[in-house]
Amino acid sequence: MCGRHALHGPVSRLREHFEAGPEGFEFIPRYNAAPMQWLPVLRQRPSGERVIHPLRWGLVPPWAKDEAIAIRVINARGESVAEKPAFRAAFRRRRWIVPANGFYAWQQRSGQQCGAG
């Protein structure tokens, strides 16, 4: 299965809803965003200010030798995220809101790339 992310609508709607300041970028609507693509996220600075800015979708654990692992590390189970080595440090120190209109998975067929065909 290949995870996909959908987000559409004006960034102004996100800014208004979360009372977040701009970071000087605009995102384009995505209906089939794949891991490792840039997507907007919401974070809160130590000052309390909320900002929306782009991050690549996926997690590269500190022990990973290749950032391509982020393609496989896109989801965590809520009941085990605090214990799993891949997610543990990020769960404790870095929290983000990832706005989405939808999340879905393509079923990969033999010999095909995710989302193709």
N, C-alpha and C positions, 0 to 999 in steps of 0.2 A: 504494500500500500504506500502511496506517495501523498504526503500531506500538502494541502494547498490552503491559501489564505485569501479572503476577499475583503476589500475595503473600498468603498466608493462614497461619494458625497463631498461637499466642500470642507476643506480644513477649518474654515471659520466655524462650522458647526461643532467640531471637536474643541476648538479654542473656547467657544462660548460655554459648552456643556461642562468642561473641566476647569474653566476659568484659568486657562493656560496662556502664557505669553508666546509670541512667535519666536522662532529661532532662525528666521530668514530663509525659509524654504517653502516650497509648495509641492505636494505630492500629487501624482497622477492616479486616477482610479485604477484599482487592480481587482481583477475578477479571477485570476489564476496565478497568484504570486507563489513562487516556489521558495524553498529554503535557500538561504544565502542571498536573497534579493533584499534591497533596501526598503524598509517600511517605517512609517511614523510610529513612535512610541511616546508615551507620556511619563515624565519623571518629575520628582520633586527635589529641588535643590536644598542644601542645608538651611538656606535662608527661609524656606517655606514656599518659595516661588515655584509654580508649576510651569514646565516647558514641554513643548512637543518638538521632537527632533528625530532624524532618521537613524536607524540601526539596522544591521543585517540580521535577517531572521535565522536563528539557530544559536546554539551555544557551543563555544569552543572551551572545553574544560582546561584548567591550567596544566594538566599532565599530558594533554594531547600533543602529538608530534606533527599533526597535519590539520589545518583548519577545515579540511573537507569533512571531518567528523561532524561538523555543525549541520550537515545535511541530514544526518541520522538522529541528532540530538535536538529535536524541535518540540517535544512534548514530555511532560512529566506527570506522573500520577500524584494527585494531591495527598494521598495517604502515605506516600513514600518519598516525596521530594526532599524532605529534610535529611534523609538517611542515604540516599543514592549518591555515590562518589561524584558522578558527573554534574549533579545539580546542587549538592550540599552547600558549597561556598557561595555560589550565586544566590541561592535562596536566603542565606543569612545576611548578605551584604548589599545586594543589588536588586531592588524591586522596581518593576516597570508595569505600566498598564499598556497593553497592546490592543488598541482598538480594532475591532473587526466587525464586518457585517455578516461574515460567515467563515466557517472552517470546514473543509471536506477532504476526502481522500480519493484519489484515482486508484482504480484497481490495476495493478501492473500485469500486463500479459507477457507471456514468454517472448523474449527477443525485442521488446519495445522499451523505449525510454518512458519515464513517468510522464503522464499527461499527453503522450503522443497517440494519435490515431483514435 
